[in-house]
Amino acid sequence: MNAIYERTSVRQFTNQTLTQEQVNAILKAGFCAPSARNLQPWYFVVIEKESLIRQLQEFSPYASPLQTATLAIVVCADLSINPSTDYCQQDCAAATQNMLVQAKESGIGSCWMGGYPNQDRIEKIKEVIDLPEHILPLWILAFGIPNQNPPVKDKWNEEKILRL
Ligand SMILES: Cc1cc2nc3c(=O)[nH]c(=O)nc-3n(C[C@H](O)[C@H](O)[C@H](O)COP(=O)(O)O)c2cc1C
């Protein structure tokens, strides 16, 4: 649970690459997520090739973490499994949060960079990665060994709780 409480977005990374065990632990956490009707409509594009990660920076004006990330995961929805992008998005968000928390648990920094529903960003991802029609890229996650130590934000807010 400490990883949940202590995770923060990390946007600058060292050039130290991750081990395959670390990458697979992140993916395993993603696969453990709940999904509507247990359809598991996610599809993860795992990118460790530096030139490809840097190219993906262009997908959004807010993608600076990809400048130093050593791993990028493009979280996609497989619309052939569930054609509802609304449900896919929720399922993939659950998988994403699991991956961010597992990364923290392993001493790896991460940042979620929004794509969907911004069509322009989705198209830009597709320009870099050749994907079949039924695979919809939703957003990109940057990972790496942290080169910064952002403070944990206290987000507790009693006003956002209705106790009945
Ligand atoms: C859907 C979503 C989209 C986000 N998009 C970006 C982004 O494009 N670029 C970025 O640097 N951070 C992005 N973030 C990270 C947020 O800025 C960050 O989670 C928020 O400021 C809270 O900080 P924390 O993650 O350290 O708790 C995104 C987070 C979410 C959940």
The ligand as an SDF file (V2000), in Angstrom:
LIG
                    3D

 31 33  0  0  0  0  0  0  0  0999 V2000
   -5.6410   11.1480  -17.6480 C   0  0  0  0  0  0  0  0  0  0  0  0
   -4.3410   11.7950  -17.2490 C   0  0  0  0  0  0  0  0  0  0  0  0
   -3.6350   12.5420  -18.1740 C   0  0  0  0  0  0  0  0  0  0  0  0
   -2.4100   13.1180  -17.8310 C   0  0  0  0  0  0  0  0  0  0  0  0
   -1.7010   13.7650  -18.7860 N   0  0  0  0  0  0  0  0  0  0  0  0
   -0.4660   14.2390  -18.5030 C   0  0  0  0  0  0  0  0  0  0  0  0
    0.3350   14.7930  -19.5350 C   0  0  0  0  0  0  0  0  0  0  0  0
   -0.0720   14.8750  -20.7060 O   0  0  0  0  0  0  0  0  0  0  0  0
    1.5950   15.2180  -19.2240 N   0  0  0  0  0  0  0  0  0  0  0  0
    2.0790   15.1370  -17.9340 C   0  0  0  0  0  0  0  0  0  0  0  0
    3.2260   15.5380  -17.7240 O   0  0  0  0  0  0  0  0  0  0  0  0
    1.3220   14.6250  -16.9160 N   0  0  0  0  0  0  0  0  0  0  0  0
    0.0700   14.1610  -17.1800 C   0  0  0  0  0  0  0  0  0  0  0  0
   -0.6850   13.5600  -16.1970 N   0  0  0  0  0  0  0  0  0  0  0  0
   -0.1650   13.4810  -14.8230 C   0  0  0  0  0  0  0  0  0  0  0  0
   -0.8830   14.5020  -13.9130 C   0  0  0  0  0  0  0  0  0  0  0  0
   -0.4310   15.8010  -14.2140 O   0  0  0  0  0  0  0  0  0  0  0  0
   -0.6110   14.1260  -12.4500 C   0  0  0  0  0  0  0  0  0  0  0  0
   -1.0960   12.8430  -12.1930 O   0  0  0  0  0  0  0  0  0  0  0  0
   -1.2660   15.1190  -11.4930 C   0  0  0  0  0  0  0  0  0  0  0  0
   -0.6650   16.3890  -11.5780 O   0  0  0  0  0  0  0  0  0  0  0  0
   -1.2010   14.6410  -10.0440 C   0  0  0  0  0  0  0  0  0  0  0  0
    0.1410   14.4810   -9.6720 O   0  0  0  0  0  0  0  0  0  0  0  0
    0.7190   13.0810   -9.1600 P   0  0  0  0  0  0  0  0  0  0  0  0
    0.5990   12.0830  -10.2710 O   0  0  0  0  0  0  0  0  0  0  0  0
    2.1620   13.3700   -8.8080 O   0  0  0  0  0  0  0  0  0  0  0  0
   -0.0790   12.6510   -7.9600 O   0  0  0  0  0  0  0  0  0  0  0  0
   -1.9040   12.9830  -16.5020 C   0  0  0  0  0  0  0  0  0  0  0  0
   -2.6280   12.2390  -15.5800 C   0  0  0  0  0  0  0  0  0  0  0  0
   -3.8210   11.6350  -15.9310 C   0  0  0  0  0  0  0  0  0  0  0  0
   -4.5600   10.7840  -14.9220 C   0  0  0  0  0  0  0  0  0  0  0  0
  1  2  1  0
  2  3  1  0
  2 30  2  0
  3  4  2  0
  4  5  1  0
  4 28  1  0
  5  6  2  0
  6  7  1  0
  6 13  1  0
  7  8  2  0
  7  9  1  0
  9 10  1  0
 10 11  2  0
 10 12  1  0
 12 13  2  0
 13 14  1  0
 14 15  1  0
 14 28  1  0
 15 16  1  0
 16 17  1  0
 16 18  1  0
 18 19  1  0
 18 20  1  0
 20 21  1  0
 20 22  1  0
 22 23  1  0
 23 24  1  0
 24 25  2  0
 24 26  1  0
 24 27  1  0
 28 29  2  0
 29 30  1  0
 30 31  1  0
M  END
$$$$
